[in-house]
Amino acid sequence: MMARPILFSGPMVRALLDGRKTQTRRIVKPLSKRHPIVNLAEHGADIGLRTYSGRFNDPDSWGFIAAEDGADMVLADWPELCPYGKPGDLLWVRETWADLRGAGFGAPFGYAASTDSRGNEVRIEYGIKWKPSIHMPRVASRLTLRITDVRVQRLQDISEEDAIAEGLERSGALDGQELYRIPRGPLPAGVRVEPFKPEGQPPIPMYLLLWDQINGDGAAAGNPWVWALTFDVLRENVDKVKP
């Protein structure tokens, strides 16, 4: 059982805590020079892929070169190379945090996501210095994700159920269609944000908007290959999780 760190924003950490988020998608990238990504449409003829099965991929897809023989790996084999782990492995969550040891707060660490909309006020009021999630040490992590499933898919192939499992908030319904919105982060005191327009959308288009918010405008239109991870959320430090 392996344990690896994974970063989440404040709104996504709250979604984990609320039980709304049980999936995450991350872009498939080359693992190393030994496992490059190649465009099958451009290089298929050169590396002998004329018999490559369309059942696993299509002519415009991307694939890993197998380290053993240089042949391309079928899509079904990709999860074996997932850099985030395989079912049963653990991911310990890195989030915006504060080191409170010796400061008399009654807890060794603080978490910006737990301060809700008063995050910035608490920082000023109590002199807490929030630190970026990338700098969170393993000992400070309070959330652990146990991977239950690893898939590889195109981003836009996400189902409505999976889009909701990415942590979207339900915002109402219109003509029998459930509508959802993107979770928001903590706001500085006195700052007012105009409501999202439209405030709610069906889950898939709303999730693609969330993807653009995280990865840049137009990122979802590129329809990248993604690792689709499903997990159970454990509210304890990774080193306290029993195998």
DONUDREN-911024 format. One record per residue: residue in one letter; x, y, z negated of N, C-alpha, C, O in turn. Coordinates in steps of 0.1 Angstrom, whole numbers. Each point is the difference from the previous one (the first is absolute). Layout:
N
residuo | nx | ny | nz | cax | cay | caz | cx | cy | cz | ox | oy | oz
a | X | Y | Z | X | Y | Z | X | Y | Z | X | Y | Z
...
This chain:
243
residuo | nx | ny | nz | cax | cay | caz | cx | cy | cz | ox | oy | oz
m | 8 | -12 | 0 | -8 | 12 | 0 | 9 | 12 | 0 | 8 | 3 | -9
m | -9 | 5 | 19 | 7 | 13 | 2 | -8 | 12 | -5 | -12 | -1 | -1
a | 19 | 11 | -4 | -6 | 12 | -4 | 7 | 12 | 7 | 12 | 2 | -1
r | -20 | 6 | 8 | 6 | 12 | 7 | -8 | 12 | -3 | -12 | -1 | -4
p | 18 | 13 | 5 | -7 | 13 | -3 | -8 | 4 | 12 | 3 | -4 | 12
i | -13 | 12 | -14 | -9 | 5 | 11 | -5 | 14 | -5 | -4 | 1 | -12
l | 4 | 9 | 21 | -4 | 13 | -4 | -15 | 2 | 3 | -5 | -4 | 10
f | -2 | 12 | -19 | -14 | 4 | 3 | -1 | 14 | -5 | 6 | 5 | -10
s | -15 | 3 | 17 | -3 | 13 | -4 | -10 | 0 | -11 | -5 | -10 | -4
g | 4 | 22 | -3 | -9 | 1 | -11 | -15 | -5 | 3 | -5 | -8 | -8
p | -1 | 13 | 19 | -14 | -5 | 3 | 0 | -15 | 1 | -10 | -7 | -4
m | 20 | 1 | 10 | 0 | -15 | 2 | 3 | -7 | -13 | -6 | -11 | -2
v | 13 | 17 | -7 | 2 | -6 | -13 | -13 | 0 | -8 | -3 | -10 | -6
r | -4 | 21 | 7 | -13 | 0 | -7 | -10 | -10 | 7 | -8 | -6 | -7
a | 9 | 4 | 20 | -8 | -10 | 6 | 3 | -14 | -5 | -8 | -9 | -2
l | 21 | 6 | 0 | 5 | -12 | -6 | -6 | -2 | -14 | -5 | -11 | -4
l | 6 | 22 | -4 | -5 | -1 | -14 | -15 | -2 | -1 | -6 | -6 | -9
d | -1 | 12 | 19 | -15 | 0 | 0 | -5 | -14 | 6 | -12 | -2 | 0
g | 21 | -6 | 6 | -4 | -12 | 6 | -5 | 1 | 14 | -5 | -9 | 6
r | 7 | 21 | 0 | -5 | 2 | 14 | 10 | -4 | 10 | -4 | -3 | 12
k | 17 | 2 | -15 | 10 | -3 | 9 | 6 | -14 | -2 | 6 | -2 | -10
t | -8 | -7 | 20 | 6 | -13 | -1 | 7 | -4 | 12 | 4 | -11 | 2
q | -2 | 21 | 7 | 8 | -2 | 12 | 9 | 12 | 3 | -3 | 11 | -4
t | 14 | -13 | 11 | 8 | 11 | 6 | 6 | -5 | 13 | 2 | -11 | 2
r | 0 | 21 | 7 | 6 | -3 | 13 | 12 | 9 | 1 | 0 | 12 | -3
r | 11 | -19 | 8 | 12 | 7 | 2 | 5 | -4 | 14 | -1 | -11 | 5
i | 8 | 21 | 2 | 4 | -2 | 14 | 11 | -10 | 1 | 9 | -1 | -9
v | -10 | -8 | 19 | 10 | -10 | 2 | 12 | 7 | 6 | -1 | 7 | 11
k | 12 | -9 | -17 | 13 | 6 | 5 | 10 | -11 | 1 | -1 | -11 | -5
p | 12 | 13 | 13 | 11 | -10 | 1 | 5 | -3 | -14 | 3 | 10 | -8
l | -1 | -22 | 5 | 6 | -4 | -13 | 14 | 3 | -1 | 6 | 3 | -10
s | 1 | -5 | 21 | 15 | 2 | 1 | 4 | -1 | 14 | -8 | -3 | 9
k | 21 | 5 | -6 | 5 | -2 | 13 | -1 | -14 | 5 | -1 | -3 | 12
r | 0 | -6 | -22 | -1 | -14 | 3 | -15 | -4 | 4 | -2 | -10 | 7
h | -7 | 18 | -11 | -14 | -2 | 3 | -6 | 12 | 7 | -8 | 7 | -6
p | 12 | -3 | 18 | -5 | 12 | 6 | -14 | -2 | 5 | -5 | -12 | 1
i | -2 | 23 | 2 | -13 | -1 | 6 | 2 | 2 | 15 | 7 | 10 | 4
v | -13 | -18 | 5 | 1 | 2 | 14 | -13 | 1 | 6 | -10 | -5 | -4
n | 9 | 13 | 15 | -12 | 1 | 8 | -1 | -11 | 9 | 7 | -1 | 10
l | -17 | -8 | -12 | -1 | -12 | 8 | -3 | 3 | 15 | 4 | -7 | 9
a | -12 | 18 | -7 | -4 | 4 | 14 | 13 | 3 | 8 | 1 | -3 | 12
e | 9 | 10 | -19 | 12 | 4 | 7 | 10 | -11 | 1 | 8 | 0 | 10
h | -7 | -8 | -20 | 11 | -9 | -1 | -4 | -15 | 1 | 9 | -9 | 0
g | -22 | 6 | 2 | -4 | -14 | 1 | 7 | -8 | 10 | 4 | -11 | -3
a | -2 | 17 | 15 | 6 | -8 | 11 | 15 | -3 | -3 | 5 | -10 | 4
d | 1 | 19 | -12 | 14 | -1 | -2 | 3 | -10 | -11 | 11 | -6 | -1
i | -20 | 3 | -8 | 2 | -9 | -12 | -9 | -12 | 1 | -2 | -7 | -10
g | -2 | 4 | 22 | -7 | -13 | 2 | -14 | -1 | -6 | -3 | -11 | -6
l | -5 | 21 | 6 | -13 | 0 | -7 | -12 | -2 | 10 | -11 | 3 | -3
r | 14 | -9 | 14 | -11 | -2 | 10 | -10 | -9 | -5 | -12 | 0 | 5
t | 15 | -9 | -14 | -10 | -9 | -6 | -5 | 5 | -13 | -7 | -8 | -7
y | 10 | 20 | 3 | -5 | 5 | -13 | -15 | 0 | 0 | -7 | 5 | 9
s | 1 | -9 | -20 | -14 | -2 | -1 | -7 | 14 | -4 | 3 | 6 | -10
g | -13 | -2 | 19 | -8 | 11 | -3 | -9 | -1 | -12 | -6 | 9 | -5
r | 5 | -22 | 0 | -9 | -2 | -11 | 6 | 7 | -13 | -7 | 4 | -9
f | 20 | -3 | 9 | 7 | 7 | -11 | 3 | 14 | 2 | 1 | 8 | -9
n | 0 | -4 | 22 | 4 | 14 | 3 | -5 | 4 | 14 | -6 | -8 | 7
d | 9 | 20 | -3 | -4 | 4 | 13 | 12 | 6 | 7 | 10 | 3 | -7
p | -11 | 0 | 20 | 12 | 4 | 7 | 7 | 13 | -5 | 11 | 3 | 2
d | -19 | 6 | -9 | 5 | 12 | -5 | 4 | 0 | -15 | 3 | 10 | -6
s | -2 | -23 | 1 | 2 | -1 | -15 | 15 | 1 | -3 | 9 | 2 | 9
w | -6 | -2 | -22 | 14 | 0 | -5 | 2 | -13 | -8 | -9 | -5 | -6
g | 22 | 0 | 7 | 3 | -12 | -7 | 13 | 0 | -6 | 9 | 8 | 4
f | -7 | -17 | -14 | 13 | -2 | -6 | 8 | -10 | 8 | -6 | -10 | 5
i | 19 | 12 | -4 | 9 | -10 | 6 | 4 | -10 | -12 | 5 | 4 | -10
a | -8 | -17 | 12 | 4 | -9 | -10 | 15 | -1 | -1 | 7 | -1 | 10
a | -2 | 1 | -22 | 14 | 0 | -3 | 7 | -13 | 5 | 12 | -1 | 4
e | -20 | -10 | -4 | 6 | -13 | 3 | 4 | -2 | 14 | 11 | -4 | 3
d | -20 | 7 | 7 | 3 | -3 | 14 | -2 | 12 | 9 | 2 | -1 | 12
g | -5 | 13 | -17 | -2 | 12 | 8 | -13 | 0 | 8 | -3 | 10 | 7
a | -6 | -20 | -9 | -13 | 0 | 6 | -9 | 9 | -8 | 2 | 3 | -12
d | -13 | 2 | 19 | -9 | 9 | -8 | -10 | -9 | -9 | -4 | -10 | 4
m | 1 | 15 | -15 | -8 | -6 | -10 | -15 | 3 | 3 | -3 | 11 | 3
v | -6 | -21 | -3 | -14 | 2 | 2 | -5 | 8 | -12 | 5 | 0 | -11
l | -16 | 8 | 14 | -6 | 8 | -10 | -3 | -7 | -13 | 2 | 6 | -11
a | -6 | -18 | 12 | -4 | -8 | -12 | 12 | -2 | -10 | -2 | -3 | -11
d | 14 | 4 | 17 | 12 | -3 | -8 | 5 | 13 | -7 | 9 | -1 | -9
w | -14 | 12 | 13 | 6 | 13 | -5 | -1 | 1 | -15 | 10 | 5 | -6
p | -21 | -9 | -1 | 0 | 2 | -14 | 11 | -6 | -8 | 3 | 4 | -11
e | 4 | -14 | 17 | 11 | -6 | -6 | 12 | 10 | -2 | 9 | -1 | -8
l | -9 | 12 | 17 | 10 | 10 | -1 | -5 | 13 | -7 | 8 | 10 | 1
c | -19 | -10 | -6 | -6 | 12 | -6 | 10 | 5 | -11 | 3 | -7 | -10
p | 1 | 20 | 11 | 10 | 5 | -10 | -7 | 3 | -14 | 7 | 2 | -9
y | -20 | -3 | 9 | -7 | 3 | -13 | -3 | -13 | -8 | -4 | 0 | -11
g | 6 | -12 | 18 | -1 | -12 | -7 | -11 | -9 | 6 | -5 | 3 | 10
k | 3 | -14 | -17 | -10 | -10 | 5 | -10 | -3 | -11 | 3 | 5 | -12
p | -14 | -12 | 14 | -9 | -3 | -11 | 7 | -6 | -12 | 8 | -9 | 1
g | -12 | 15 | -12 | 6 | -4 | -13 | 11 | 9 | -5 | 3 | 1 | -12
d | 3 | 7 | 21 | 10 | 10 | -3 | -6 | 12 | -7 | -12 | 2 | 1
l | 20 | 6 | -8 | -5 | 12 | -7 | 6 | 13 | 6 | 11 | 0 | 5
l | -19 | 10 | -6 | 4 | 14 | 3 | -2 | 8 | -12 | -11 | 1 | -5
w | 22 | 6 | 1 | -2 | 9 | -12 | -2 | 14 | 6 | 8 | 5 | 8
v | -18 | 2 | -13 | -4 | 13 | 5 | 8 | 12 | -5 | 2 | 1 | -12
r | 4 | 6 | 22 | 6 | 13 | -4 | -9 | 11 | 3 | -7 | 1 | 10
e | 6 | 8 | -20 | -9 | 12 | 1 | 6 | 12 | -7 | 11 | -2 | -7
t | -16 | 14 | 9 | 5 | 12 | -7 | -1 | -2 | -15 | -11 | -3 | -5
w | 22 | 5 | -2 | 1 | -3 | -14 | 8 | 10 | -8 | 6 | 9 | 6
a | -5 | -11 | -19 | 8 | 8 | -9 | 6 | -8 | -11 | -7 | -10 | -5
d | 19 | 13 | 2 | 7 | -7 | -11 | -3 | 7 | -13 | 5 | 11 | -2
l | -13 | -17 | -7 | -4 | 6 | -12 | 7 | -6 | -12 | -3 | 4 | -12
r | 13 | -12 | 14 | 7 | -6 | -11 | 7 | 10 | -9 | 8 | 8 | 5
g | -11 | -8 | -17 | 6 | 9 | -10 | -7 | 14 | 0 | 5 | 9 | -7
a | -16 | -7 | 14 | -7 | 13 | 1 | -12 | 0 | -10 | -6 | 11 | 0
g | 4 | -21 | -7 | -11 | 0 | -9 | -14 | -1 | 5 | -10 | 5 | -6
f | 8 | -10 | 18 | -13 | -2 | 6 | -7 | -12 | -4 | -12 | -2 | 4
g | 19 | -7 | -10 | -7 | -13 | -4 | 1 | -10 | 11 | -6 | -12 | -2
a | 11 | 15 | 13 | 2 | -10 | 11 | 13 | 3 | 7 | 4 | 11 | 1
p | 2 | -22 | 4 | 14 | 2 | 6 | -1 | 7 | 14 | 10 | 7 | 4
f | -21 | -9 | 3 | -1 | 6 | 13 | -14 | 6 | 3 | -10 | -4 | -6
g | 10 | 14 | 14 | -12 | 7 | 4 | -2 | -2 | 15 | 9 | -3 | 8
y | -22 | 3 | -3 | -3 | -2 | 14 | -10 | 11 | 5 | -11 | 2 | -6
a | 16 | 5 | 16 | -8 | 11 | 5 | -14 | -5 | 5 | -9 | 8 | -1
a | 8 | -20 | 6 | -13 | -4 | 6 | -10 | -2 | -11 | -12 | 0 | 2
s | 16 | -1 | -15 | -9 | -2 | -11 | -5 | 13 | -6 | -9 | 0 | -8
t | 14 | 11 | 13 | -4 | 13 | -6 | -11 | 6 | 8 | -5 | 11 | -3
d | 0 | -18 | 14 | -11 | 4 | 8 | 3 | 14 | 6 | 11 | 2 | 4
s | -21 | 6 | -4 | 2 | 13 | 7 | 8 | 10 | -9 | 3 | 11 | 5
r | 0 | -15 | -17 | 8 | 9 | -9 | 15 | -3 | 0 | 8 | 4 | -8
g | -4 | -11 | 19 | 14 | -4 | 0 | 10 | 11 | -1 | 9 | -1 | -8
n | -11 | 12 | 16 | 9 | 11 | -1 | -1 | 8 | -13 | 10 | 5 | -5
e | -23 | -4 | 0 | -2 | 7 | -13 | 8 | -7 | -11 | 6 | 6 | -9
v | -7 | -20 | 9 | 7 | -7 | -11 | 15 | 2 | 1 | 6 | 1 | -10
r | -1 | -1 | 22 | 14 | 2 | 2 | 4 | 13 | -6 | 11 | 1 | -7
i | -18 | 10 | 9 | 3 | 13 | -5 | -2 | 1 | -15 | 8 | 5 | -8
e | -20 | -10 | 4 | -4 | 1 | -14 | 9 | -7 | -10 | 3 | 5 | -11
y | 1 | -17 | 15 | 8 | -9 | -9 | 15 | -1 | 4 | 7 | -7 | -6
g | -4 | 15 | 16 | 14 | -1 | 4 | 5 | -13 | 7 | 12 | -3 | -1
i | -21 | -4 | 6 | 3 | -13 | 7 | 6 | 3 | 14 | -5 | 8 | 7
k | 16 | -14 | -5 | 7 | 1 | 13 | -3 | -13 | 8 | 5 | -10 | -2
w | -14 | 12 | 12 | -3 | -12 | 9 | 11 | -3 | 9 | 7 | 9 | 5
k | -4 | -22 | -4 | 11 | -5 | 9 | -6 | -7 | 12 | -10 | -7 | -1
p | 16 | 8 | 13 | -5 | -7 | 12 | -1 | -15 | -2 | 8 | -6 | -7
s | -17 | 0 | 14 | -2 | -14 | -2 | 12 | -8 | 4 | 3 | -11 | -6
i | 4 | 16 | 16 | 12 | -8 | 5 | 10 | -2 | -11 | 9 | -9 | 1
h | -9 | 18 | -11 | 10 | -1 | -11 | -5 | -8 | -12 | 7 | 0 | -10
m | -19 | -5 | 11 | -6 | -8 | -12 | 8 | -13 | -2 | 2 | -8 | 10
p | 4 | 6 | -22 | 7 | -13 | -2 | -10 | -11 | -3 | -12 | 2 | -3
r | 16 | -14 | 5 | -9 | -12 | -2 | -6 | 0 | -14 | -12 | -4 | -1
v | 19 | 8 | -9 | -5 | -1 | -14 | -12 | 9 | -2 | -8 | -2 | -9
a | 7 | 13 | 17 | -11 | 10 | -2 | -13 | -4 | 8 | -10 | 6 | -3
s | 11 | -16 | 12 | -12 | -3 | 8 | -10 | -7 | -9 | 3 | -8 | -9
r | -16 | 12 | 11 | -11 | -5 | -8 | -10 | -9 | 8 | -9 | -6 | -6
l | 11 | 6 | 19 | -9 | -8 | 9 | 8 | -10 | 8 | 11 | 4 | 6
t | -15 | -16 | -5 | 6 | -10 | 8 | -11 | -6 | 9 | -11 | -3 | -4
l | 15 | 1 | 17 | -9 | -6 | 10 | 5 | -14 | 3 | 11 | -2 | 4
r | -20 | -8 | -6 | 3 | -14 | 4 | -5 | -2 | 14 | -13 | 0 | 2
i | 21 | -2 | 8 | -4 | -2 | 14 | -8 | -13 | 1 | 4 | -11 | -4
t | -16 | 12 | 10 | -8 | -12 | 3 | -1 | -4 | 15 | -3 | -11 | 3
d | 6 | 21 | 5 | -1 | -3 | 15 | 9 | 10 | 7 | 1 | 12 | -3
v | 5 | -17 | 14 | 8 | 9 | 9 | -4 | -3 | 14 | 0 | -12 | 5
r | -4 | 22 | 2 | -4 | -1 | 14 | 8 | 11 | 9 | 5 | 9 | -6
v | -5 | -12 | 18 | 6 | 10 | 10 | -11 | 3 | 10 | -7 | -9 | 5
q | 4 | 22 | -3 | -11 | 4 | 9 | 3 | 14 | 5 | 9 | 7 | -5
r | -16 | -3 | 15 | 0 | 14 | 5 | -8 | 8 | -10 | -11 | -5 | -5
l | 15 | 17 | 3 | -7 | 9 | -10 | -15 | 1 | 3 | -8 | -1 | -9
q | 5 | 3 | 22 | -14 | 3 | 3 | -9 | -13 | 0 | -12 | 1 | 2
d | 18 | -12 | -5 | -7 | -13 | -1 | -6 | -2 | -14 | -6 | -10 | -3
i | 8 | 20 | -6 | -5 | -1 | -13 | -15 | -1 | 0 | -7 | 6 | 7
s | 2 | -15 | -16 | -15 | -1 | -2 | -5 | 10 | -9 | 7 | 6 | -8
e | -20 | -4 | 7 | -6 | 9 | -9 | 3 | -4 | -14 | 3 | 9 | -9
e | -5 | -22 | 6 | 3 | -5 | -14 | 14 | 3 | -4 | 3 | 5 | -11
d | 7 | -7 | 20 | 14 | 3 | -3 | 3 | 15 | -2 | 8 | 4 | -8
a | -15 | 4 | 16 | 2 | 14 | -1 | -5 | 5 | -13 | 7 | 9 | -6
i | -18 | -14 | 1 | -5 | 4 | -14 | 10 | -5 | -10 | 3 | 7 | -10
a | 3 | -19 | 12 | 9 | -6 | -10 | 13 | 8 | 0 | 9 | -2 | -9
e | -7 | 12 | 18 | 12 | 8 | 0 | -1 | 12 | -10 | 9 | 7 | -2
g | -21 | -7 | -5 | -1 | 10 | -11 | -9 | 12 | 3 | -1 | 9 | -8
l | -7 | -10 | 19 | -9 | 11 | 3 | -11 | 2 | -11 | -3 | -10 | -6
e | -2 | 22 | 5 | -10 | 3 | -10 | -14 | 1 | 7 | -1 | 6 | 11
r | -9 | -13 | -16 | -13 | 1 | 6 | -6 | 14 | -2 | 1 | 5 | -11
s | -6 | 1 | 21 | -5 | 14 | -1 | -15 | 1 | 3 | -6 | 11 | -1
g | -1 | -22 | 4 | -14 | 1 | 3 | -4 | -9 | 12 | 8 | -9 | 3
a | -19 | 13 | 3 | -5 | -8 | 11 | -8 | 9 | 10 | -5 | 10 | -5
l | 5 | -14 | 17 | -7 | 8 | 10 | -6 | -10 | 10 | 7 | -7 | 7
d | -20 | 7 | -5 | -7 | -9 | 9 | 4 | -14 | -2 | 2 | -8 | 10
g | -1 | 4 | -23 | 3 | -14 | -3 | 15 | -3 | 1 | 3 | -12 | -3
q | 6 | 21 | 7 | 14 | -2 | 0 | 7 | 5 | -12 | -1 | 11 | -4
e | 8 | -20 | -3 | 8 | 4 | -11 | 12 | 9 | 4 | 7 | -3 | 10
l | -6 | 14 | -17 | 11 | 10 | 3 | 10 | 0 | -11 | -2 | -2 | -11
y | 15 | 5 | 16 | 11 | 0 | -9 | 8 | 13 | 2 | -1 | 7 | 10
r | 10 | -4 | -20 | 9 | 11 | 1 | 14 | -3 | -5 | 2 | -11 | -7
i | 7 | 19 | 10 | 14 | -2 | -4 | 2 | 4 | -15 | -4 | 12 | -3
p | 9 | -20 | -6 | 3 | 5 | -13 | 9 | 12 | 0 | 10 | 0 | 7
r | -12 | 9 | -16 | 8 | 12 | -1 | 9 | 0 | -13 | -3 | -7 | -9
g | 14 | 14 | 10 | 10 | 0 | -10 | -3 | 11 | -10 | -10 | 8 | 2
p | 17 | -7 | -13 | -2 | 11 | -10 | 4 | 14 | 6 | 9 | 1 | 8
l | -17 | 9 | -12 | 2 | 13 | 6 | 5 | 10 | -11 | -4 | -2 | -12
p | 12 | 11 | 16 | 4 | 10 | -10 | -12 | 8 | -6 | -10 | 1 | 7
a | 12 | 4 | -19 | -11 | 7 | -7 | -4 | 12 | 9 | 9 | 8 | 5
g | -22 | -6 | -3 | -5 | 11 | 7 | -1 | -1 | 15 | -5 | 8 | 7
v | 11 | -19 | -2 | 0 | -2 | 15 | -13 | -8 | 4 | -4 | -10 | -6
r | -3 | 16 | 16 | -12 | -6 | 5 | 2 | -5 | 14 | 6 | 7 | 8
v | -11 | -19 | -6 | 2 | -6 | 14 | -14 | -1 | 6 | -9 | -5 | -6
e | 8 | 9 | 18 | -13 | -1 | 7 | -3 | -15 | 2 | 9 | -8 | 2
p | -22 | 4 | -3 | -3 | -14 | 2 | 4 | -5 | 14 | -1 | 8 | 10
f | 4 | -20 | -10 | 4 | -7 | 13 | -11 | 1 | 9 | -11 | -4 | -3
k | 13 | 8 | 15 | -11 | 1 | 10 | 3 | -10 | 12 | 11 | 2 | 7
p | -19 | -12 | -5 | -11 | -3 | -8 | 4 | -7 | -13 | 10 | -6 | -1
e | -18 | 8 | -9 | 3 | -5 | -13 | 1 | -15 | 0 | 8 | -6 | -8
g | -16 | 0 | 16 | 1 | -15 | 1 | 0 | -5 | 14 | -7 | 6 | 9
q | 13 | -17 | -7 | 0 | -7 | 13 | -1 | -15 | -2 | 3 | -4 | -11
p | -6 | -4 | 21 | 1 | -14 | -1 | 14 | -4 | -4 | 9 | 7 | 3
p | -7 | -19 | -9 | 13 | -3 | -6 | 12 | -1 | 10 | 11 | 5 | -4
i | -13 | -10 | 16 | 11 | -1 | 9 | 6 | 13 | 5 | 12 | 3 | -2
p | -21 | 6 | 7 | 6 | 13 | 4 | 5 | 8 | -12 | 10 | 8 | 2
m | -16 | -10 | -14 | 5 | 8 | -11 | 14 | -6 | -4 | 9 | 8 | -4
y | -7 | -21 | 5 | 13 | -6 | -4 | 10 | 5 | 11 | 12 | 3 | -4
l | -15 | -2 | 16 | 10 | 5 | 10 | 3 | 14 | -2 | 12 | 4 | 2
l | -21 | 4 | -7 | 3 | 14 | -4 | 10 | 0 | -12 | 9 | 8 | -1
l | -11 | -17 | -9 | 9 | -2 | -11 | 14 | -4 | 5 | 10 | 5 | -5
w | -9 | -14 | 15 | 13 | -4 | 6 | 7 | 12 | 6 | 12 | 2 | -2
d | -20 | 7 | 9 | 6 | 12 | 6 | 5 | 9 | -11 | 10 | 7 | 1
q | -18 | -6 | -12 | 4 | 9 | -11 | 13 | -4 | -6 | 9 | 8 | -5
i | -6 | -22 | 4 | 12 | -5 | -6 | 12 | 0 | 10 | 11 | 3 | -4
n | -14 | -7 | 17 | 10 | -2 | 9 | 2 | 11 | 11 | 9 | -1 | 8
g | -18 | 11 | -8 | 1 | 11 | 9 | -11 | 0 | 10 | -5 | -11 | 4
d | 1 | 22 | 1 | -11 | 2 | 10 | 3 | -9 | 12 | 11 | 0 | 6
g | -21 | -7 | -2 | 0 | -9 | 12 | 7 | -13 | -2 | 1 | -8 | 9
a | 3 | 5 | -22 | 7 | -13 | -2 | -8 | -12 | 2 | 4 | -10 | 6
a | -17 | 11 | -9 | -9 | -11 | 1 | -3 | -3 | 15 | -2 | -11 | 4
a | 3 | 21 | 4 | -3 | -1 | 15 | 10 | -10 | 6 | -2 | -6 | 10
g | 14 | 6 | -16 | 11 | -9 | 6 | -3 | -15 | -3 | 7 | -8 | 6
n | -17 | 5 | -15 | -4 | -13 | -3 | 12 | -9 | -3 | 2 | -11 | 7
p | 6 | 14 | -17 | 12 | -8 | -2 | -3 | -14 | -6 | -11 | -2 | -6
w | 21 | -7 | 7 | -1 | -13 | -7 | 2 | 4 | -15 | 9 | 8 | -3
v | -17 | -15 | -6 | 2 | 3 | -14 | 0 | -13 | -8 | -6 | -10 | 5
w | 13 | 10 | -16 | -2 | -11 | -10 | -12 | 3 | -8 | -2 | 11 | -5
a | -8 | -20 | 5 | -12 | 2 | -8 | 1 | -9 | -12 | -1 | -12 | 0
l | 3 | 18 | -12 | 2 | -7 | -13 | -12 | 1 | -8 | -6 | 11 | -2
t | 1 | -23 | -3 | -10 | 0 | -10 | 5 | -5 | -13 | 10 | -8 | 0
f | -15 | 14 | -11 | 7 | -3 | -13 | -10 | 1 | -11 | -11 | 6 | 1
d | 14 | -12 | -13 | -6 | 2 | -12 | 7 | 11 | -8 | 13 | 0 | 0
v | -20 | 9 | -7 | 7 | 10 | -8 | 1 | -4 | -14 | -10 | -3 | -7
l | 22 | 3 | 2 | 3 | -4 | -14 | 4 | 13 | -8 | 10 | 6 | 4
r | -16 | -3 | -15 | 3 | 12 | -7 | 11 | -2 | -10 | -2 | 1 | -12
e | 14 | -5 | 16 | 11 | -2 | -9 | 13 | 0 | 8 | 0 | -1 | 12
n | 10 | 3 | -19 | 14 | 1 | 6 | 3 | -13 | 6 | -3 | -11 | -5
v | 10 | 12 | 16 | 3 | -12 | 8 | 8 | -11 | -8 | -2 | -12 | 2
d | 10 | 17 | -12 | 8 | -10 | -8 | -8 | -6 | -11 | 5 | -9 | -7
k | -18 | 13 | 6 | -8 | -7 | -10 | -10 | -9 | 7 | -8 | -7 | -7
v | 8 | 6 | 20 | -10 | -8 | 8 | 5 | -14 | -1 | 12 | -3 | 3
k | -21 | -6 | -6 | 3 | -15 | -1 | 0 | -6 | 14 | -9 | 4 | 8
p | 18 | -13 | -5 | -1 | -6 | 13 | -13 | -7 | 3 | -2 | -7 | 10
